Amino acid sequence: MHIKPNISTLSDQELIDLYKKEGDKRIVGELYKRYTRFAFAICMKYLKDEEDAKDATMQVFEKLFVDLKRHQVTNFKSWLHTVLKNNCLHIIRDNVYKMRKEKEAENSYENLVENQFLLYQDNSNGLEEKIDNLEMELCNLSHEQRVCIELFYLKDKCYQEVAEITGYTMNQVKSHIQNGKRNLKIYLEQNERR
């Protein structure tokens, strides 16, 4: 009969080898116990936020169930440090990208909403009617203008993404959005006079 070793007495390398052989999730749990504080400290160094660091630590340890079977790990602590660092840098890049997109969309949305409310400031029919009118007037735009405006404002894509999706150049995308906004304003003004 095969006697199972006490996993808490095994070295990191023995744990990894045993995990690759048996797939027992308790082994990753043992590595988690050994390296949680280390992992959290690395994540805090990069993310500078306790909750984000906790989340990032958990993400990495959850990925270990798969990654330990796929990678040849000879020095677990060093390898874990690299994985944690890369994960944190990825999170930081994503956050910077999201913040840039949100700012871009916020500025564009504010301009569109500002124009929308200026056009309808005396309208007592409410916001729903304004939105309905805006949606209806979108249909009056050229195909190029409508697609670019929908992707940029409604689907929250940046200029580059709109260009990639549509196949238009960056200048064409900007032109379609600018002309579409101008045409929408004209249509909405005409609609207000009716």
DRENTI-639250 format. One record per residue (C-alpha): residue number from 1; x, y, z; residue in one letter. Coordinates in nm, 2 decimals, m for minus. Example, Ala and Ser with C-alpha at 12.3 -4.5 7.8 and 13.67 -1.06 7.14 Angstrom:
2
[1, [1.23, m0.45, 0.78], "a"],
[2, [1.37, m0.11, 0.71], "s"],
***
This chain:
194
[1, [0.00, 0.00, 0.00], "m"],
[2, [0.13, 0.35, m0.10], "h"],
[3, [0.15, 0.59, 0.19], "i"],
[4, [0.08, 0.95, 0.11], "k"],
[5, [0.34, 1.19, 0.23], "p"],
[6, [0.26, 1.48, 0.47], "n"],
[7, [0.26, 1.76, 0.21], "i"],
[8, [0.36, 2.03, 0.47], "s"],
[9, [0.70, 1.86, 0.50], "t"],
[10, [0.77, 1.85, 0.13], "l"],
[11, [0.99, 2.10, m0.05], "s"],
[12, [0.83, 2.33, m0.31], "d"],
[13, [0.98, 2.12, m0.59], "q"],
[14, [0.85, 1.80, m0.44], "e"],
[15, [0.51, 1.96, m0.41], "l"],
[16, [0.51, 2.07, m0.77], "i"],
[17, [0.62, 1.73, m0.89], "d"],
[18, [0.35, 1.56, m0.68], "l"],
[19, [0.09, 1.80, m0.81], "y"],
[20, [0.18, 1.73, m1.17], "k"],
[21, [0.16, 1.35, m1.10], "k"],
[22, [m0.16, 1.34, m0.89], "e"],
[23, [m0.34, 1.67, m0.95], "g"],
[24, [m0.44, 1.70, m0.58], "d"],
[25, [m0.56, 2.06, m0.53], "k"],
[26, [m0.45, 2.05, m0.16], "r"],
[27, [m0.09, 2.08, m0.29], "i"],
[28, [m0.16, 2.42, m0.45], "v"],
[29, [m0.33, 2.50, m0.12], "g"],
[30, [0.00, 2.43, 0.06], "e"],
[31, [0.19, 2.65, m0.18], "l"],
[32, [m0.08, 2.92, m0.12], "y"],
[33, [m0.02, 2.89, 0.26], "k"],
[34, [0.36, 2.92, 0.21], "r"],
[35, [0.35, 3.21, m0.03], "y"],
[36, [0.04, 3.42, 0.03], "t"],
[37, [0.21, 3.70, 0.22], "r"],
[38, [0.50, 3.70, m0.03], "f"],
[39, [0.25, 3.72, m0.32], "a"],
[40, [0.04, 3.99, m0.15], "f"],
[41, [0.36, 4.20, m0.09], "a"],
[42, [0.46, 4.18, m0.45], "i"],
[43, [0.11, 4.28, m0.57], "c"],
[44, [0.10, 4.57, m0.32], "m"],
[45, [0.43, 4.69, m0.45], "k"],
[46, [0.29, 4.73, m0.80], "y"],
[47, [m0.08, 4.80, m0.75], "l"],
[48, [m0.06, 5.02, m0.44], "k"],
[49, [m0.41, 4.92, m0.33], "d"],
[50, [m0.49, 4.65, m0.07], "e"],
[51, [m0.81, 4.52, m0.23], "e"],
[52, [m0.66, 4.51, m0.58], "d"],
[53, [m0.35, 4.33, m0.44], "a"],
[54, [m0.57, 4.07, m0.27], "k"],
[55, [m0.76, 4.02, m0.59], "d"],
[56, [m0.45, 3.99, m0.80], "a"],
[57, [m0.30, 3.74, m0.55], "t"],
[58, [m0.61, 3.52, m0.57], "m"],
[59, [m0.61, 3.54, m0.95], "q"],
[60, [m0.25, 3.41, m0.97], "v"],
[61, [m0.31, 3.13, m0.72], "f"],
[62, [m0.63, 3.02, m0.91], "e"],
[63, [m0.43, 3.01, m1.23], "k"],
[64, [m0.16, 2.79, m1.06], "l"],
[65, [m0.40, 2.49, m1.09], "f"],
[66, [m0.34, 2.50, m1.47], "v"],
[67, [m0.01, 2.68, m1.49], "d"],
[68, [0.19, 2.44, m1.27], "l"],
[69, [0.09, 2.15, m1.50], "k"],
[70, [0.19, 2.34, m1.81], "r"],
[71, [0.52, 2.50, m1.71], "h"],
[72, [0.85, 2.35, m1.61], "q"],
[73, [0.91, 2.52, m1.27], "v"],
[74, [1.25, 2.48, m1.11], "t"],
[75, [1.25, 2.76, m0.86], "n"],
[76, [0.90, 2.82, m0.75], "f"],
[77, [0.95, 3.14, m0.55], "k"],
[78, [1.14, 3.31, m0.84], "s"],
[79, [0.89, 3.18, m1.10], "w"],
[80, [0.59, 3.30, m0.88], "l"],
[81, [0.75, 3.64, m0.85], "h"],
[82, [0.77, 3.67, m1.23], "t"],
[83, [0.41, 3.55, m1.27], "v"],
[84, [0.29, 3.80, m1.01], "l"],
[85, [0.48, 4.09, m1.16], "k"],
[86, [0.35, 4.02, m1.51], "n"],
[87, [m0.01, 3.98, m1.38], "n"],
[88, [0.02, 4.32, m1.20], "c"],
[89, [0.17, 4.49, m1.50], "l"],
[90, [m0.12, 4.35, m1.71], "h"],
[91, [m0.37, 4.49, m1.46], "i"],
[92, [m0.20, 4.83, m1.46], "i"],
[93, [m0.20, 4.84, m1.84], "r"],
[94, [m0.57, 4.74, m1.85], "d"],
[95, [m0.66, 5.01, m1.60], "n"],
[96, [m0.47, 5.28, m1.78], "v"],
[97, [m0.63, 5.17, m2.11], "y"],
[98, [m0.98, 5.17, m1.95], "k"],
[99, [m0.92, 5.51, m1.79], "m"],
[100, [m0.81, 5.66, m2.12], "r"],
[101, [m1.11, 5.51, m2.30], "k"],
[102, [m1.35, 5.63, m2.03], "e"],
[103, [m1.21, 5.98, m2.04], "k"],
[104, [m1.23, 5.98, m2.42], "e"],
[105, [m1.58, 5.85, m2.41], "a"],
[106, [m1.68, 6.08, m2.13], "e"],
[107, [m1.56, 6.39, m2.32], "n"],
[108, [m1.73, 6.28, m2.64], "s"],
[109, [m2.05, 6.18, m2.45], "y"],
[110, [m2.05, 6.51, m2.26], "e"],
[111, [m2.03, 6.71, m2.58], "n"],
[112, [m2.31, 6.50, m2.74], "l"],
[113, [m2.53, 6.53, m2.43], "v"],
[114, [m2.45, 6.90, m2.39], "e"],
[115, [m2.56, 6.96, m2.74], "n"],
[116, [m2.87, 6.74, m2.69], "q"],
[117, [m2.97, 6.92, m2.37], "f"],
[118, [m2.91, 7.27, m2.52], "l"],
[119, [m3.14, 7.17, m2.81], "l"],
[120, [m3.41, 7.05, m2.57], "y"],
[121, [m3.38, 7.27, m2.27], "q"],
[122, [m3.73, 7.40, m2.30], "d"],
[123, [m3.88, 7.06, m2.39], "n"],
[124, [m4.10, 6.93, m2.11], "s"],
[125, [m4.16, 6.59, m2.27], "n"],
[126, [m3.86, 6.44, m2.08], "g"],
[127, [m3.54, 6.26, m2.15], "l"],
[128, [m3.71, 5.95, m2.30], "e"],
[129, [m3.85, 6.14, m2.59], "e"],
[130, [m3.51, 6.31, m2.64], "k"],
[131, [m3.34, 5.97, m2.66], "i"],
[132, [m3.61, 5.83, m2.89], "d"],
[133, [m3.57, 6.13, m3.12], "n"],
[134, [m3.19, 6.09, m3.12], "l"],
[135, [m3.22, 5.72, m3.20], "e"],
[136, [m3.47, 5.79, m3.48], "m"],
[137, [m3.24, 6.07, m3.63], "e"],
[138, [m2.95, 5.83, m3.63], "l"],
[139, [m3.13, 5.64, m3.91], "c"],
[140, [m3.12, 5.96, m4.12], "n"],
[141, [m2.74, 5.97, m4.12], "l"],
[142, [m2.53, 5.81, m4.40], "s"],
[143, [m2.43, 5.45, m4.33], "h"],
[144, [m2.07, 5.55, m4.27], "e"],
[145, [m2.17, 5.82, m4.02], "q"],
[146, [m2.42, 5.61, m3.84], "r"],
[147, [m2.18, 5.31, m3.80], "v"],
[148, [m1.89, 5.53, m3.68], "c"],
[149, [m2.12, 5.72, m3.43], "i"],
[150, [m2.28, 5.40, m3.30], "e"],
[151, [m1.94, 5.23, m3.25], "l"],
[152, [m1.78, 5.54, m3.09], "f"],
[153, [m2.06, 5.65, m2.86], "y"],
[154, [m2.29, 5.35, m2.81], "l"],
[155, [m2.03, 5.07, m2.82], "k"],
[156, [m1.76, 5.28, m2.64], "d"],
[157, [m1.49, 5.21, m2.90], "k"],
[158, [m1.19, 5.45, m2.95], "c"],
[159, [m1.11, 5.60, m3.29], "y"],
[160, [m0.85, 5.33, m3.35], "q"],
[161, [m1.10, 5.05, m3.28], "e"],
[162, [m1.36, 5.21, m3.50], "v"],
[163, [m1.10, 5.23, m3.78], "a"],
[164, [m1.01, 4.86, m3.74], "e"],
[165, [m1.37, 4.75, m3.73], "i"],
[166, [m1.49, 4.95, m4.03], "t"],
[167, [m1.17, 4.95, m4.24], "g"],
[168, [m1.19, 5.34, m4.26], "y"],
[169, [m0.88, 5.54, m4.21], "t"],
[170, [m0.84, 5.73, m3.88], "m"],
[171, [m0.92, 6.06, m4.06], "n"],
[172, [m1.22, 5.91, m4.23], "q"],
[173, [m1.35, 5.79, m3.89], "v"],
[174, [m1.30, 6.13, m3.73], "k"],
[175, [m1.47, 6.30, m4.03], "s"],
[176, [m1.77, 6.06, m4.03], "h"],
[177, [m1.82, 6.12, m3.65], "i"],
[178, [m1.78, 6.50, m3.68], "q"],
[179, [m2.01, 6.52, m3.98], "n"],
[180, [m2.26, 6.28, m3.82], "g"],
[181, [m2.27, 6.49, m3.50], "k"],
[182, [m2.33, 6.80, m3.70], "r"],
[183, [m2.61, 6.63, m3.91], "n"],
[184, [m2.77, 6.49, m3.59], "l"],
[185, [m2.78, 6.84, m3.45], "k"],
[186, [m2.94, 6.98, m3.76], "i"],
[187, [m3.20, 6.70, m3.77], "y"],
[188, [m3.28, 6.74, m3.40], "l"],
[189, [m3.32, 7.12, m3.44], "e"],
[190, [m3.56, 7.06, m3.73], "q"],
[191, [m3.75, 6.80, m3.52], "n"],
[192, [m3.77, 7.05, m3.23], "e"],
[193, [m3.94, 7.31, m3.46], "r"],
[194, [m4.21, 7.07, m3.58], "r"],
***
